[in-house]
Amino acid sequence: MSYAIQHQPNERRFSVSVEMELCVLDYTLAPTPAGEVMTITHTEVPPPLEGRGIASALVQAALDHAREQRWKVRPACSYANAWMRRHPEYEDLRAS
């Protein structure tokens, strides 16, 4: 299923509303000598919506955006970290 994920750069958030419930991925952005690093701090999907691939879609949207911006990513959120490990095509984005 496809979700209409919105990026709210001023809030440092990706979000989507599903069945009137808000699902979010929060991040911070910090400059480093090597460029900007997006740290994914939190991914949240309300329990009634779990198992539908919403969190996965949020992480993928955030990582696709990071790739477009040429940012590195630090997945501090355990879900985002596990997602990146399951999708080796995004490992090149991982900040060292």
Secondary structure as GFF3:
##gff-version 3
##sequence-region A 1 96
A	DSSP	beta_strand	6	8	.	.	.	ID=ss1
A	DSSP	beta_strand	13	18	.	.	.	ID=ss2
A	DSSP	beta_strand	21	32	.	.	.	ID=ss3
A	DSSP	beta_strand	35	44	.	.	.	ID=ss4
A	DSSP	three_ten_helix	47	49	.	.	.	ID=ss5
A	DSSP	alpha_helix	54	69	.	.	.	ID=ss6
A	DSSP	beta_strand	72	75	.	.	.	ID=ss7
A	DSSP	alpha_helix	78	86	.	.	.	ID=ss8
A	DSSP	three_ten_helix	88	93	.	.	.	ID=ss9
###
